[in-house]
Amino acid sequence: MKPYTDKINNTSATFEMVPIRGGTFRMGSPDSEAKRKADEGPVHEVKISPFWMGKYEVTWDEYEIFMFQLDIHQRNIRQEDPSPLDKLADALVRPTKPYTDMTFGMGKERNPAISMTQHAAKKYCEWLSAKTGRYYRLPTEAEWEYACRAGTTTKYSFGDDESKLGDYAWYYENSEEKYQKVGQKKPNPWGLYDMHGNVCEWCADGYDANFYAQGAGKVETDPFDVPKVIEPCVVRGGSWDDDPEQLRSAARRGSHKDWKQQDPQIPQSVWYYTDAQFVGIRVVRPLQEPPADKKAQYGMDDKTRN
């Protein structure tokens, strides 16, 4: 496996992927870790299969192509015929027009896309898979923590010293109350940027405070809690609006219906969390592409692949 850069057809947008070797790690936090929560235990051993992960969080430069069908508009301007991959992508459902500026004045270029629901994040992955011809999806919660820890067992991927957090993360103390352009802080040991802070990142799992108990005393391989309800589902990593303890490698958080409190639409949108200006996306690509039934569990439709 090698790092690579992928391109979104009919646009100038690219994104970088970092190889993450498979391995085994201890998921969760020990009782001795300061400011931990009960849902981070028990610590249990997990085996992870190899995958690639986005070097950076998905930015508006990439997400707005999906959100506003910019690829189709640019193709029409150039009077180009759609490629077979374009036809697959064009057939997929995309977000409805937002009722307001979804950056909330925090800027676009190189800044992380925010405020999408888990449904929207999964549909972005489905569209991206169709558009590129490679299978992308959200990380499982286990994959996310494995990649964030990058072989470490400490509170953060750089150790336990909270005074160093500002070298690696945007959070409440240094963010000036807004998200920041991706990739400005130091990466973790595996070359991933902003795993701590900037924006929380969607995982594919539903949130269950007691899910880790199922793995106690055994080695689970690629655990995944298939969502059974719209909320709560898992976000990880903490954000520009959070305190240091919420940026720890083991910290977990579930989505909540209050994240769309300001949404004036009736019924409220399935695409936007208007009050989750701290939630974004990072994509993964497994080395072994799963069968159709497994893809369906991740919220992906196999018809999007050629």
C-alpha positions as CSV (number, residue, x, y, z in Angstrom):
1,M,0.0,0.0,0.0
2,K,1.2,3.5,-0.9
3,P,-0.1,7.0,-0.4
4,Y,-1.9,8.4,-3.4
5,T,-3.8,11.4,-4.6
6,D,-7.3,11.0,-6.2
7,K,-9.1,13.4,-8.4
8,I,-12.8,14.2,-8.7
9,N,-13.7,14.0,-12.4
10,N,-14.7,17.2,-14.3
11,T,-13.2,19.4,-11.5
12,S,-9.8,20.5,-10.3
13,A,-10.4,19.0,-6.8
14,T,-8.0,16.4,-5.5
15,F,-7.6,14.7,-2.1
16,E,-4.8,12.7,-0.6
17,M,-5.0,9.2,1.0
18,V,-2.6,7.8,3.6
19,P,-2.1,4.0,3.9
20,I,-2.9,2.5,7.3
21,R,-1.5,-0.9,7.8
22,G,-3.7,-3.5,9.5
23,G,-2.9,-4.5,13.1
24,T,-4.2,-5.0,16.6
25,F,-4.7,-2.3,19.3
26,R,-6.4,-1.8,22.6
27,M,-9.6,0.3,22.1
28,G,-11.0,2.6,24.7
29,S,-9.5,4.3,27.8
30,P,-8.3,2.8,31.1
31,D,-10.0,3.8,34.3
32,S,-6.9,5.7,35.3
33,E,-7.2,8.2,32.4
34,A,-8.2,11.6,33.6
35,K,-11.6,13.0,32.6
36,R,-12.5,9.8,30.8
37,K,-16.2,8.8,30.5
38,A,-17.8,5.4,31.2
39,D,-18.6,4.8,27.6
40,E,-14.9,4.5,26.8
41,G,-14.6,1.2,28.5
42,P,-14.0,-1.6,29.0
43,V,-10.7,-1.4,27.1
44,H,-10.7,-4.3,24.7
45,E,-8.4,-5.7,22.0
46,V,-9.4,-5.1,18.4
47,K,-7.9,-6.3,15.1
48,I,-8.2,-3.9,12.2
49,S,-7.8,-4.7,8.5
50,P,-5.7,-2.4,6.3
51,F,-7.2,0.7,4.7
52,W,-6.4,4.2,3.4
53,M,-7.6,7.2,5.2
54,G,-8.0,10.8,4.1
55,K,-4.8,12.8,5.0
56,Y,-7.1,15.8,5.8
57,E,-10.8,16.3,6.7
58,V,-13.0,16.7,3.6
59,T,-13.0,20.4,2.6
60,W,-15.7,22.7,1.1
61,D,-13.6,22.6,-2.1
62,E,-14.6,18.9,-2.4
63,Y,-18.0,18.8,-0.7
64,E,-19.6,21.6,-2.5
65,I,-19.1,19.8,-5.8
66,F,-21.4,17.1,-4.5
67,M,-23.7,19.6,-2.7
68,F,-24.3,22.0,-5.6
69,Q,-23.7,19.6,-8.6
70,L,-20.8,21.8,-9.7
71,D,-19.3,18.9,-11.7
72,I,-22.4,18.7,-13.9
73,H,-22.5,22.5,-14.3
74,Q,-18.8,22.6,-15.4
75,R,-19.3,19.7,-17.7
76,N,-22.3,21.5,-19.3
77,I,-20.3,24.7,-19.7
78,R,-17.6,22.8,-21.5
79,Q,-20.2,20.9,-23.5
80,E,-18.6,17.6,-22.6
81,D,-20.4,14.2,-22.7
82,P,-20.6,12.4,-19.3
83,S,-18.2,9.5,-18.8
84,P,-19.5,6.1,-17.6
85,L,-18.4,7.2,-14.0
86,D,-20.2,10.5,-14.4
87,K,-23.4,8.7,-15.4
88,L,-23.2,6.6,-12.2
89,A,-22.6,9.7,-10.1
90,D,-25.3,11.8,-11.8
91,A,-28.0,9.1,-11.0
92,L,-27.4,9.5,-7.3
93,V,-29.5,11.6,-5.0
94,R,-27.8,14.8,-3.7
95,P,-28.5,17.4,-1.0
96,T,-31.4,19.8,-1.3
97,K,-30.4,23.5,-1.4
98,P,-29.6,24.8,2.1
99,Y,-31.7,27.6,3.4
100,T,-28.6,29.6,4.5
101,D,-24.8,29.8,4.1
102,M,-23.7,26.5,5.7
103,T,-20.2,27.9,6.4
104,F,-21.8,30.3,8.8
105,G,-19.2,32.9,7.8
106,M,-16.2,30.8,8.7
107,G,-14.8,30.6,5.2
108,K,-14.6,28.0,2.4
109,E,-11.2,27.5,0.7
110,R,-9.2,24.7,2.4
111,N,-11.7,24.8,5.3
112,P,-13.5,21.7,6.4
113,A,-17.1,21.1,5.3
114,I,-19.5,21.0,8.2
115,S,-23.1,20.6,9.4
116,M,-24.0,17.5,7.3
117,T,-26.0,14.7,8.7
118,Q,-24.5,11.1,8.8
119,H,-26.9,10.3,6.0
120,A,-25.4,13.2,3.9
121,A,-21.9,12.1,4.8
122,K,-22.6,8.5,3.6
123,K,-24.2,9.8,0.4
124,Y,-21.1,11.9,-0.2
125,C,-19.0,8.7,0.1
126,E,-21.4,6.9,-2.3
127,W,-21.1,9.8,-4.8
128,L,-17.3,10.0,-4.4
129,S,-17.1,6.2,-5.1
130,A,-19.1,6.5,-8.2
131,K,-17.2,9.6,-9.4
132,T,-13.7,8.0,-8.9
133,G,-14.4,4.4,-9.5
134,R,-12.9,3.5,-6.1
135,Y,-14.8,2.5,-3.0
136,Y,-14.9,5.1,-0.3
137,R,-16.9,5.2,2.9
138,L,-16.9,6.6,6.4
139,P,-14.5,5.0,8.9
140,T,-15.9,2.7,11.5
141,E,-15.4,3.9,15.1
142,A,-12.7,1.3,15.6
143,E,-10.8,2.3,12.4
144,W,-11.0,5.9,13.4
145,E,-9.5,5.3,16.9
146,Y,-6.9,2.9,15.5
147,A,-5.8,5.6,13.0
148,C,-5.9,8.4,15.6
149,R,-3.8,6.5,18.1
150,A,-1.3,5.6,15.4
151,G,0.3,3.0,17.7
152,T,0.2,5.1,20.8
153,T,-1.6,4.2,24.1
154,T,-1.7,7.7,25.6
155,K,-4.5,10.3,25.9
156,Y,-3.5,11.9,22.7
157,S,-1.4,10.6,19.7
158,F,1.5,12.8,20.9
159,G,1.4,11.7,24.5
160,D,-0.3,12.7,27.8
161,D,1.0,16.3,28.0
162,E,-2.1,18.5,27.5
163,S,0.2,21.6,27.2
164,K,1.3,20.4,23.8
165,L,-2.2,20.1,22.4
166,G,-2.0,23.5,20.6
167,D,0.9,22.1,18.4
168,Y,-1.5,19.4,17.0
169,A,-5.0,20.7,17.3
170,W,-7.5,23.5,17.0
171,Y,-9.8,23.6,20.0
172,Y,-11.6,26.2,22.1
173,E,-8.5,27.8,23.5
174,N,-6.8,28.6,20.2
175,S,-9.5,28.4,17.4
176,E,-10.9,32.0,17.8
177,E,-14.3,30.3,17.9
178,K,-14.3,29.0,14.4
179,Y,-12.9,26.1,12.3
180,Q,-9.5,26.5,10.6
181,K,-8.0,25.5,7.3
182,V,-6.9,21.9,7.3
183,G,-3.3,20.7,7.7
184,Q,-1.9,23.7,9.6
185,K,-1.0,21.8,12.8
186,K,1.5,18.9,13.3
187,P,0.3,15.5,12.0
188,N,0.0,12.4,14.1
189,P,2.7,9.6,13.8
190,W,1.0,8.1,10.8
191,G,0.8,11.4,8.9
192,L,-2.9,12.3,9.5
193,Y,-3.7,15.9,10.2
194,D,-6.4,17.3,12.5
195,M,-7.4,14.0,14.1
196,H,-7.6,15.9,17.3
197,G,-9.9,18.9,17.0
198,N,-10.9,21.3,14.2
199,V,-14.1,19.4,13.4
200,C,-15.5,16.2,14.9
201,E,-15.6,13.5,12.2
202,W,-18.5,11.2,11.3
203,C,-18.0,7.5,11.8
204,A,-20.3,4.9,10.2
205,D,-21.5,3.4,13.5
206,G,-24.5,4.1,15.6
207,Y,-23.7,5.2,19.1
208,D,-24.2,2.8,22.0
209,A,-22.7,3.7,25.3
210,N,-22.4,0.0,26.2
211,F,-21.1,-1.3,22.8
212,Y,-17.5,-1.9,24.1
213,A,-18.8,-4.5,26.6
214,Q,-19.5,-6.9,23.7
215,G,-15.8,-7.0,23.0
216,A,-14.6,-7.6,26.5
217,G,-12.3,-10.6,27.0
218,K,-11.9,-11.4,23.3
219,V,-10.2,-10.0,20.2
220,E,-12.8,-8.5,17.8
221,T,-12.0,-8.2,14.1
222,D,-13.2,-5.0,12.5
223,P,-16.1,-4.3,14.9
224,F,-18.9,-2.2,13.6
225,D,-22.2,-1.1,15.3
226,V,-24.7,-0.9,12.4
227,P,-26.9,2.2,13.0
228,K,-30.5,1.2,13.9
229,V,-31.8,4.7,14.4
230,I,-31.1,8.2,12.9
231,E,-29.8,9.4,16.3
232,P,-27.5,8.9,18.1
233,C,-24.6,8.0,15.7
234,V,-20.9,8.4,16.4
235,V,-18.6,11.4,15.8
236,R,-15.0,11.4,17.1
237,G,-12.0,13.6,17.5
238,G,-13.5,16.8,19.2
239,S,-13.7,20.2,17.5
240,W,-12.7,23.8,17.5
241,D,-15.5,24.4,20.0
242,D,-14.4,21.7,22.5
243,D,-12.2,21.5,25.6
244,P,-9.1,19.3,25.7
245,E,-10.7,16.2,27.2
246,Q,-13.1,16.0,24.3
247,L,-10.2,15.8,21.9
248,R,-8.7,12.6,23.5
249,S,-8.1,9.6,21.2
250,A,-10.7,7.5,23.2
251,A,-13.4,10.2,23.6
252,R,-16.8,9.3,22.1
253,R,-19.8,11.4,21.2
254,G,-23.3,10.6,19.9
255,S,-25.3,12.9,17.6
256,H,-28.5,14.5,18.9
257,K,-31.8,15.9,17.5
258,D,-30.9,19.3,19.0
259,W,-28.2,19.5,16.2
260,K,-30.9,20.7,13.9
261,Q,-32.8,22.9,16.3
262,Q,-32.6,26.0,14.1
263,D,-33.7,24.2,10.9
264,P,-36.9,26.1,9.9
265,Q,-38.0,23.4,7.4
266,I,-41.0,21.1,8.1
267,P,-40.2,18.3,8.1
268,Q,-36.6,19.1,9.1
269,S,-33.9,18.3,6.5
270,V,-32.3,14.9,6.3
271,W,-29.2,16.6,4.9
272,Y,-28.2,19.3,7.3
273,Y,-27.5,19.6,11.1
274,T,-27.8,23.4,11.2
275,D,-26.6,23.5,14.8
276,A,-23.6,21.1,14.4
277,Q,-21.1,23.6,13.0
278,F,-18.5,21.4,14.6
279,V,-19.1,18.2,12.6
280,G,-17.3,17.2,9.4
281,I,-16.1,14.2,7.4
282,R,-13.0,12.2,6.7
283,V,-13.2,9.3,4.2
284,V,-11.5,5.8,4.2
285,R,-11.0,3.2,1.5
286,P,-10.5,-0.4,2.7
287,L,-7.8,-2.5,0.9
288,Q,-10.3,-5.3,0.4
289,E,-13.6,-4.0,-1.1
290,P,-16.5,-5.6,0.8
291,P,-19.4,-7.6,-0.7
292,A,-22.7,-5.9,-1.5
293,D,-24.4,-6.9,1.7
294,K,-21.6,-5.4,3.8
295,K,-21.7,-2.2,1.8
296,A,-25.4,-1.9,2.5
297,Q,-24.6,-2.0,6.2
298,Y,-22.3,1.0,5.7
299,G,-25.1,2.8,3.9
300,M,-23.5,2.3,0.5
301,D,-25.3,1.1,-2.7
302,D,-23.3,-1.4,-4.8
303,K,-25.0,0.0,-7.9
304,T,-22.7,3.0,-7.7
305,R,-19.7,0.9,-8.6
306,N,-18.9,-0.3,-12.1
